[in-house]
Amino acid sequence: MVIITLLIVSILACFIFKQKKIIIPLVLITLSVAYFDQIVDIYGILSLVALYCLSAFALNAKHDNPIYSIVAWCIFVPLLLGFMIHVVPGFKNPIWVQDIAISTLSRKFSLYIQFDKIMAGIIVLMNCQYIIDNAYKLNLRVSLVALTLCSSLLMALGIITNFIKIDMNIPSILLEWVISNLLFVSLIEEIICRGIIQDKIKTVIPNQASLSILFASVIFGCAHYRGGIVYIALSTIAGLFYGYAYDRTRSIINPIIVHFGLNLIHLLFFTYPSVVKL
């Protein structure tokens, strides 16, 4: 799909060029193609414009009266989360891969191009220079330690709760899955939950890093409510490790590595996304 290429280019442009005069035309082209492909309608476009204005005001503006900042954040964060959980009207996310089962033990799933969430992440990233400036501060030690502990604990809990089973496979859709999960899921969700929400909570509650990690993880877990209570719990626990990696390094690349690494281990060595219920 052309829209997939445009989304990938727009995401990479945010980190490579770092200039709105380059990124904005790409975003406008992407929106135009999506509009003519009936992925987004005028209401969806207007909601993205509102998100852009709110993010610019909340993230960058200096306010003499703090009440303006409070009001902006109280509107900005719920709207951003609305995009993340796909409740903002005006979008029809296309299916990339439909109803595939990785193995006979795995439940069928589809890969969606979650255009609403992806565009929200790109738009916020355009107004969040500190995420881009610190993006390349890779700390492999922190990332690998967090990934090792996270994957060991989460996979054990998944097996105990009968959510997953050991099931080693190299799926035929590995390339599509890697592109989708790395750029459209892990990167976007970490920008929203760690780069924006956790970072803001830490500024509101200084010297309480553990609380910012916990609150952001609970929000992250609840955003996965469609997967059921076990999935919410597992996602919340995973979020603690993503949050730790971000808090220790202040760079979004590290929680992305942990997030994507966990999902890749899940895909290759266990039933994905969960065990089929017989």
C-alpha positions, -999 to +999 in steps of 0.1 A: +000+000+000+011+035-008-001+047+026+023+023+044+053+038+026+041+074+033+037+066+070+071+050+072+087+080+054+069+105+077+081+087+109+117+085+097+116+121+086+108+133+121+140+117+134+163+124+104+154+159+092+139+173+125+124+202+105+087+210+102+092+225+067+101+190+055+078+169+078+046+190+073+044+185+035+049+147+040+021+147+066-002+166+043+005+142+014-001+113+037-034+127+048-045+135+012-038+099+001-056+086+032-086+108+025-089+097-011-085+061+000-113+066+025-091+059+055-098+092+071-127+117+066-130+154+072-138+148+109-107+127+114-086+154+097-101+181+119-094+160+150-058+157+140-055+194+134-069+199+169-043+175+183-016+194+165-027+227+180-031+213+215+002+195+215+020+226+203+003+246+230+008+221+258+044+210+250+060+242+239+041+273+249+053+293+280+023+304+300+022+332+326-009+317+340-005+280+348-042+274+345-038+276+307-013+248+308-034+227+331-065+231+308-044+223+277-030+191+292-064+180+305-077+182+269-046+171+251-039+138+270-075+124+268-076+132+231-042+116+225-053+085+244-085+085+223-064+081+192-044+054+208-075+033+216-093+041+183-123+059+197-118+092+179-143+093+150-134+098+113-110+069+107-113+035+090-081+017+096-072-006+067-063-043+071-028-052+060-029-090+068-062-106+076-072-135+097-039-154+099-029-180+124+008-185+131+003-221+140-025-245+149-021-235+185-024-198+179-055-177+178-061-160+144-053-123+142-052-094+117-026-068+111-043-034+109-026-001+097-037+019+127-037+051+109-054+071+137-028+062+163+002+064+139-008+099+127-014+110+163+021+098+172+037+116+142+019+149+150+029+148+186+065+140+177+065+171+154+059+193+185+081+173+210+117+182+202+131+167+234+121+132+223+138+137+190+170+153+205+175+124+229+163+096+206+198+083+197+211+080+233+212+042+231+221+023+264+223-013+254+230-025+290+198-010+304+178-021+274+190-057+274+187-061+312+152-047+311+143-069+281+158-101+297+139-095+330+107-084+312+106-113+288+114-139+314+087-127+338+060-120+312+064-152+293+063-172+326+031-153+337+016-159+302+022-196+305+009-198+341-023-179+331-027-201+300-026-170+278+003-184+258+021-217+252+056-225+239+054-227+202+084-219+180+077-206+145+091-183+119+059-169+104+054-161+067+044-126+076+076-118+096+086-088+075+051-072+076+049-079+113+084-064+120+075-032+101+041-029+118+052-037+153+085-017+153+073+015+137+035+015+140+032-001+175+063+000+197+076+034+185+042+051+185+031+037+218+064+045+235+062+081+223+027+085+237+030+065+270+067+072+279+078+102+260+046+123+267+026+108+296+054+094+319+076+124+312+048+148+322+038+129+353+075+131+364+075+169+361+042+172+380+054+148+408+092+155+410+115+131+428+090+103+424+101+084+393+085+052+405+051+068+406+055+082+370+065+048+358+036+031+376+009+056+365+021+055+328+022+017+330-014+015+343-026+038+315-006+017+290-022-015+303-057-001+303-052+010+267-051-027+258-085-034+273-097-051+242-075-081+249-092-088+282-082-086+319-052-109+316-038-089+287-044-057+306-024-071+336+004-084+314+006-051+295+007-031+327+036-052+340+054-049+307+049-011+309+069-011+341+100-023+323+095+000+294+091+029+319+122+018+337+143+018+305+130+053+297+135+067+331+171+054+334+181+067+299+158+096+291+159+083+255+129+068+237+150+043+217+156+022+249+119+014+258+113+008+221+140-019+221+124-035+252+089-032+238+097-046+203+121-072+217+094-086+240+069-088+212+094-104+188+102-131+214+065-136+219+060-140+181+089-164+175+088-187+205+053-187+218+017-188+206+009-154+191-011-133+200-024-159+224-033-196+226-064-207+207-092-216+230-105-251+222 
